[in-house]
Amino acid sequence: MLDQLTKRLSGGTAAVLPSTLHGLGGIGKTQMVAEYIYRHLQDYDLVWWIDAAYTTQIRAGLTELAGVLGLQGASEASVAVPAVIEALRTGRPFRRWLLVFDAAESPETVLPFVPRNGPGEILITSRNSDWAGIARPLELAVFKREESVELLGRRGPEIDSADADELAEKLGDLPLAVEQAAAWRAVTGMPVQEYLRLFDESVQEILDTTSAPDYDVSVAAAWNVSFEELKTRNPAAHQLLHICAFFSPEPISRDLFTGVNRVSISPELDAALRDPIKLARAIRDINRYGLAKIDHGNNTLQLHRLVQLVLRNRVMARQVHARMQHGAHQLLAALDPNDPESSRHWPRYRELLPHAYAANVLDCDDDWPRQLCINLMRYLFEYGDHEEAARLGVEAHKRFTDILGPTHPQTLEVSSRLGLYLWAVGRYDKAAELNQRTLALRLQASGETNEDTLALQRNITIDLRAQGDFAGATRLSEEIYHKAKRMFGDDDPETLYAAYQHAISLRLAGAYREALDLDQDTLRRRIEVLGRDHVRTFSADSARNVDLRESGEYAQARFQQERLTENFIARLGEDQLARPSTRSCFR
């Protein structure tokens, strides 16, 4: 199979796919690719692995690669992703590269991120069979019977060929199921016939409660035997597995399970979450039964997609399902730094994002986990993934409106932010419509003298500019500026932000000298209030320089901009220079 994969990759792009019968996984696609890379490392200058289950993970993986390649603007997805695709396409700085998209859902998800006609190679793993017209597919099937028998013979007590053959038949020769059964025998030493008796009882129980393809039932039954034993041996470990079934199949940081005194799920699991020794014992027992992959070096555990599916759909009773899913929501919320604008917290939000999607946190009944969804929207926007921020915002807005009503504080917060996000991705009419509707709801809920109301009015100012109504935008931004001065004082950061926005309106309306005077004053005040090195001070400095240029003072504009550039690089680094122009509207 590895030789066949090598031949297919010589054409540039290959896809490792499951056979039609075994579309749910457990066949060894990811392991096949990992082994290929191990054997061919010397053939490449760069190998980059991307978890491709979600579009936002693809963007995050490519953004991280931008930093490795030393590309400008590497810290923000909207700049980094196209830069990486172009660098790979042109082969600069590396021509011999391999890009892996693991667990890709569909061609439509991945193709926008594929470098076209580049000198490198692309490798895709997917459960979807629709890649045949795009990549040269290598279809993996289940084990041959002799392979199943060989694997069973390598682990645990001795097994005769007839018992191994019967066990492999029951498991459908699915590699993941065979490995799990071998791990069970290694731990328990149970005779094959006793295992088969438990297996058949589990199959009957599953068939009594659900319908499923034959192989799906056999896989579920194999795990069910281990789950039941684990439940008896270590209830906390059993429940921890249930929680992990709701996370993404990506590695799960053990940080999720530590320092969570605010979380309450069940007496057994709560005790383990508060006691490092009990938690370590639970994870060790999960590992002994082959139910998860433990990576001690990275301090993570990981469940296979098929194991998670079995846990969610075949094993858990409805009440347990709801309690454990809510437990997953609480654990994710407990790890929220609650500061998505700060880049030092972005790695944490990036880690939480796929698990929040998989656990469907948007449906949570508690404000606390729902706030995590709002913070993930904010992170995505600040990180530069504006498309995903808008997509998540649209979904959250609909869900919160349905569950909480249009005037609930969290619904209004999502509405306010979504207006900005829609504007940033060019959906100006939708943004303007939403902002007007949200402002009316906000006025109804909290009145005019409110910071949130001012923020919405600023959004409407931006909408007016997008529509070309610069005079209307100038009148509204001036009103907001004077209102902010009355509410907060001349030197408050909110007032200075209102001044910055009003200067943009003045500039677009052609009042360059007025804009210059206001930006000069804003710059002076921001230096005093925020300091010279604050990002908003840099924004005010840059705006002042644009005013100088538009006013015809070209030499002074150039001198000031050169000085600003030197200070900016010294403070924030050269990779921050290429920031998206949309960000300036929010600084």
Salt bridges, closest charged atoms under 4 A:
GLU35 OE2 - ARG39 NE 2.71
ASP43 OD2 - HIS40 ND1 2.91
ASP45 OD1 - ARG96 NH2 3.04
GLU64 OE1 - ARG350 NH1 2.90
GLU76 OE2 - ARG579 NH2 3.18
GLU76 OE2 - ARG583 NH1 2.53
GLU86 OE2 - ARG89 NH2 2.64
GLU105 OE2 - ARG127 NH2 3.13
GLU150 OE2 - ARG154 NH2 2.59
ASP165 OD1 - ARG145 NH1 3.06
GLU169 OE1 - ARG145 NH2 2.77
ASP173 OD2 - ARG145 NH2 2.95
GLU179 OE2 - ARG155 NH1 2.68
GLU194 OE2 - ARG197 NH2 2.57
ASP200 OD1 - LYS170 NZ 2.78
GLU201 OE2 - ARG197 NH1 2.58
ASP216 OD2 - ARG314 NH2 2.95
GLU250 OE2 - ARG305 NH2 3.94
ASP255 OD2 - ARG348 NH2 3.40
ASP285 OD1 - ARG233 NE 3.62
ASP285 OD1 - ARG288 NH1 3.85
ASP339 OD2 - HIS345 NE2 3.90
GLU341 OE1 - ARG378 NH2 2.63
GLU351 OE1 - ARG348 NH1 2.80
ASP363 OD1 - ARG399 NE 2.33
ASP366 OD2 - HIS326 NE2 3.23
ASP367 OD1 - ARG370 NH2 2.18
GLU382 OE1 - ARG583 NH2 3.06
GLU382 OE1 - ARG587 NH2 3.41
ASP385 OD1 - ARG59 NH1 2.81
GLU388 OE2 - ARG391 NH2 3.02
GLU395 OE1 - ARG391 NH1 2.91
ASP402 OD2 - LYS398 NZ 3.25
GLU413 OE2 - ARG417 NE 3.30
GLU433 OE2 - ARG437 NH1 3.41
GLU448 OE1 - LYS483 NZ 3.50
ASP452 OD2 - ARG442 NH1 3.57
GLU478 OE2 - HIS482 NE2 3.78
GLU479 OE2 - LYS483 NZ 3.87
ASP491 OD1 - ARG525 NH1 2.48
GLU494 OE1 - ARG458 NH1 3.31
ASP519 OD2 - ARG507 NH2 3.13
ASP521 OD1 - ARG524 NH2 2.78
ASP521 OD2 - ARG525 NE 2.84
GLU528 OE2 - ARG524 NH1 3.49
ASP533 OD2 - ARG571 NE 3.90
ASP541 OD1 - ARG544 NH2 2.70
ASP547 OD1 - ARG507 NE 2.61
GLU550 OE2 - ARG549 NH2 3.15
GLU553 OE2 - ARG513 NH2 2.75
GLU562 OE2 - ARG558 NE 2.99
